[in-house]
Amino acid sequence: MSMTDPISDLLTRMRNALLAKHDRLDVPHSKLKRSVCGLLKDEGFIEDFEVVDSPPQDLIRIYLRYNREGVPAARHLQRVSKPGRRVYRGAGDVKPVLNGLGVAIVSTSRGLLTDRQAREQRIGGEILCELW
């Protein structure tokens, strides 16, 4: 199966797992997805993740995060830049998501960064997705 948008696939799988109240989910492994998961963990949207050896392709096992009432930590996952319409922002145009309550993941020349990190380093790039 060919996949044209792996980030959109990751976000959709996470959204579906959160709606179904699953405690974890498995997605096909890639370096880009692993980097996104690292940022999501650092920002507190997921509990943890690990790479699982599973032939024919490795998997990323993502442990989802909920509060005591069962409300997901990530309530809104939205793909911004898509294969048919790429969205790029310069260093001065990377804006906070929900006045800093949310996070945008930006693909830069220095790797994947959050919108806050991109503003601190004064670097722009492709806005991959927004979460809050």
N, C-alpha and C positions, 0 to 999 in steps of 0.2 A: 504494500500500500504506500503510495507516495503522499507525503504531507507537504502542503505548500506553506503553511503557517504554523510552525511548532509552538510559538508563544501563545497564539490564540487557542490551540489545542490544550496547552497546559492550563490556561485560565478557565476554559470551559470545563475541563475535568475537575478542577478545584471547586468551581461554582456548583457543579452537580453534586460533588461529594459533600460540600457544606450544606446544601439544601436537604440532602438525605441524612445528615447528621452522622456521617462516617467519621471514625477517629483517624483513619489514614487512607492514602490512596497511592497507587503505583502509576508512574508515567514512564514512557521510553526515555532512556538517558541521552543527553547531549550536553556539551560543555556550556552552551548558552542557557539551557534550562537549569543546570547546576548552579550557574552564577545568579540567575534570577532567584532560585530557592535560597541561596546564601543571603541575598539582600532581604528577602521576605522574612527570614529567620532573624536577621539583625534588627529589623524594624518591628518585630513582634507579631507578624501576621500568621506565622506558623510556629509550632513548637520546635520541630527539628526535621531533618531529612537525612537520608543515607543512600549511598549507591549500593545496589544489590546485584551481585553477579547472577545472571539468569540467561542462559543461552536461549535463543540466538542473539539477543541484545540485552545489555544491562538495563536495569530499571532504577529509577529514583523513587524511593519510598518516602512520602511526605506525611508527617504527623501533623494533623490540623489542630488549631487552637480555638477553644471556646471559653466563655466565662462561666461562672457558677450557674447561671440561669440557662445555659445552653445556647447563648447568642454567639455566632461566629465572630472571631477577631476581625476577619475581612468580610465586610458586608457588601462591598461593591468592588468588583473586578472588571475593568473595562480596557479593552485593547484600543489604543489611540492610533498608532501608525500601523497601517495594514499593507499587504503586498500591492494592492491596487492604488493606494494613496499613502505615500510616506509622509510623515510629519516631522520636520526638522525645526529646531529652535536654536538661535544663536545664544551666546553666553548671557546676554542681557535680557533675553526673552523667555528664559526658563522660569515659569511662575510657580508659586506654591499651590498645592492642591488643597482646597478647603481651608485656606489661610493657615496652612501648615499642619492641619489635622490628618491629611492624607499624604500619600507618597506617590510620586511618579518615578518610574524607572527609565533612565536615559542611557542610551548606548552612545558612548563617546570614544574618542581616540585613545583614551586611557582605560577602557573597559566599561563595564556596566556600573553606573552610579545612581544614587537617589537624586531627586531634584535638589535637595538641600546640599549634598556634596558637590553637585555640578555648579551651583551658585557660589559655594565657598571657593572652589577651584577656578571659577570664572571660565567655564568650558561649556560649550553647547553640544548638541548631538540630536539623535533621533529619539523621540519620545515613544517608548515601546508601550507602556501601559500605565494606568492610574489605579490606585487602590485606596479605599478608606473603609 
